[in-house]
């Protein structure tokens, strides 16, 4: 599957030294990958696809946490 190759490439990509616009772009790419894999998952119910989506979501959360910054209390 081409989607799984794209997801694997995204997971292996270095996320250090990224600019804000790079982070936004990476977050959007992760979202698009997750949604497209989810469409396939709905039909196949393959547990491997669910694992890939979970890993991508975790990486997306880390990127977005860095985008939003530390909240002031």
C-alpha positions, 0 to 999 in steps of 0.5 A: 500500500502506498499509504503505509509507505507514506506513513512509514516515511513520515514516522521516520522523518526527523522533527528537530530544528523545524520552523513553525511553518514546517510544523504546521505543514507536518501536522496537516500531512499527519492529519491527511494520512490518518484520515486516508488510512481511516477510510481503508480501515473502515472497510478492512478492520485491519488491526495493523492499520489501527496501530499505524494510525495510533503512532501517527496520532502520537507524533501529530500530538507532539508536533502540535504541543510544540506549536501551541507552546507552554500555557501560562498559568 
